């Protein structure tokens, strides 16, 4: 008697095929996401020097990436509607192969120097011409491969959203590996070649996915029974609109929080990818079959995260890098988890998968456009951050009102708090002086109470009212400052001109860093007359002041000086009659601010004929005659947000070439978060220059006279005059563990670590 084979043996080939399909599709989706999100910091870093290292470069880049992501999703949706499988596979493979013509990655020909205005639109064009086709091809892979996977007949096709989590794992790893692994160990060229090789492997994997699809039984592809397990109706338009809103808020918030934190540290991949990595991690977590963090827990934490942002905006955190980075990003993570958790909870049946992804990408593009392009032109400060935090409260699920008795006075309490907050502005006078001084604390209390009460009440109307109140309060908190504040915003950042409460000083600030200051009133309240005294980092006893005096004494003749970075125009008053000083500035709004006598009078009183050279100094200063200047002062990265391309070996080679035979380079490297003295010494040594460092506490911060960290580089000790024998000027070299920064290599993480490790030593 012959026994029939067990059913398990008969099913073995089918299970093996399903396992192969799962491995193939997971690998393709993972690698595609890895390439998609690693190309973003890689290519943006390549472009950064073209636009002065501005943090806005990343914001505009994100708009491009999100817009093209939408295009890729629409293209994938179109391919899934084609009647034949072979046509869709052939079209996509042709697109992937055609995109290889743009590899290795490079800035397209004809996109050299940016225009004087319209930098954002110019940048979008550069990205489109340079990497538009390969990025578009990569953007389509995630939804398209998931749709193909559903049609292979694999049992996992009934709920393919786990592949979306796989995609975001690849994206998450790509972003984290960039600042911690790729950037510190590989040059841009090495990264580029590795990326190109990965793209070639991806084409082979997707071809394999296409073959697996074509070999699947036709009935699997066309039989609607595959979706019979999920007979949910098609999503209504109201649901689609809510998807768009839920995707737009965290997408816009991603750009806003990145702009906020990178303004105070550096425009560098490290600070770009940290928020984006957390953003992608939320997608990974919410689309798991069994979420690691239950959605109901996140909804409980969300109001606390919103309140946390209020506190962080109120107290700052500029003296603590970990607080600045960690606090804002933790709150952002929780808020994004709440929004994306709602999207996962309301996701449609697999047959509507590509339409769902189109809605998500469209929402992402809307949020990106708001934060990356619209807000910089509409607002004179980073108002998009608090606005989006307020809108995040509307991303909570709707629920029936449930008002406990103790909350019946909610509206009255909220109204009283609003009146208390607005009173100092509406009724100026001695009565409200104390309240004015504590307005930031009052704002924080109002916002926290409003949000918590609305959430506990679970009332939709209260939620909307609290959100509006919170938006107003956050706007006030973020713009609140001592004294009067005038904000100026351009592509290169947000600058504030602050008048101190006693009216004695005007200060120019970028983020939380003071760029320059002028004393306008004497102690008795009378107006300062005559040329203003250089203060802030430029006082005569500081490093820059001493360097100028020493070179002037050594030369015994009028100086020829180049200054990269105008700021408030303070150094205009460091010049002597008969000397030739040329200033180089990338931001026209800075020139306008420094010239405005309502803000600063350095230029008006000391150098009214000044005509700064407008443009990125790597381009404009390079056109200057060689051997021209006695001193080159590099003051463009004295704030905490540094343009890295001005701190490389190639940049120092330009500075050196422009020096007269006994000329010197003075680099202002004061920074709270990064060790730039070692960087400056390293790029100087690579160009055959010797460096000395001055770093002494002024002890006069209350007089707006600050400690300066300055590195002076020269060909020989005799070139720096009396400073060579001054004990306050210490000869330095680059740290042994530091690789010289070049246009092809920089390491922000290493500079931050050395600052944390060594402090100010």
PyMOL commands that set and color helices and strands:
alter all, ss='L'
color gray80, all
select helices_A, chain A and resi 7-51+56-80+85-102+119-150+155-159+161-185+188-214+218-222+224-227+237-262+269-286+295-315+321-345+350-378+383-395+405-407+410-426+430-437+439-457+460-479+543-555+570-574+588-595+602-606+617-623+644-646+649-657+677-685+701-703+717-725+748-758
alter helices_A, ss='H'
color red, helices_A
select strands_A, chain A and resi 484-490+493-499+505-510+513-519+560-564+580-585+613-614+629-634+659-668+690-696+708-714+730-732
alter strands_A, ss='S'
color yellow, strands_A
deselect
rebuild
show_as cartoon
